[in-house]
Amino acid sequence: MSENIVAEYLGMTLQIDHLDHANLTYFQHCAKHQFHLQKCDDCGLIRYPVSEGCSWCGSPRATWTEVAGKGTVHSYTEIHHAIQPAFKPHVPYMVLLVDLDTQKGQPTENEALRVIGNLVTPDGTLAPSKEVSSVGIGSRVRMVFTDVGDGISLPQWTWDQAVDQPETPWRYPSE
């Protein structure tokens, strides 16, 4: 994989230049549809986003560890007015902040390993409005990957139909 990645996502150019070692490794795993994060060799906590040092103890030592891409929607934003022209045909679309099942409640009871991504269908395309309107805080989701170019896939979220869902996930009030 080169140090520069150029791809297209929804008609927009996605360019990642001069990736540092940690991000390069992260995207190499995602390109294989594998979700790996850094687990600190000293304190044992997994971190996201990837970095050159542990957010908790500062150690530079970490081991790439496969992490299950399953979790619960912690928060979300529903976009109805797309600023980027390529996203306009897809409104409304949803960006999710997901508490992973892995490391939930660590290092304290109110913390979790949280990963952001779009709500998509199982094939990785942005979810239709019917699905957007049914997902909320507490919904269970699983990770899928959207291939956007040679050597890069984006980790995203789809509604997990294989698990029990809350009867009524909490949603922000709307007009």
Secondary structure, 3 states (H helix, E strand, C coil): CCCCEEEEECCEEEEECCCCHHHHHHHHHHHCCCCEEEEECCCCCEECCCCCCCCCCCCCCEEEEECCCEEEEEEEEEECCCCCHHHHHHCCEEEEEEEECCCCCCCCCCCCCEEEEEEECCCCCECCHHHHCCCCECCEEEEEEEEEECCEEEEEEEECCCCCCCCCCECCCCC
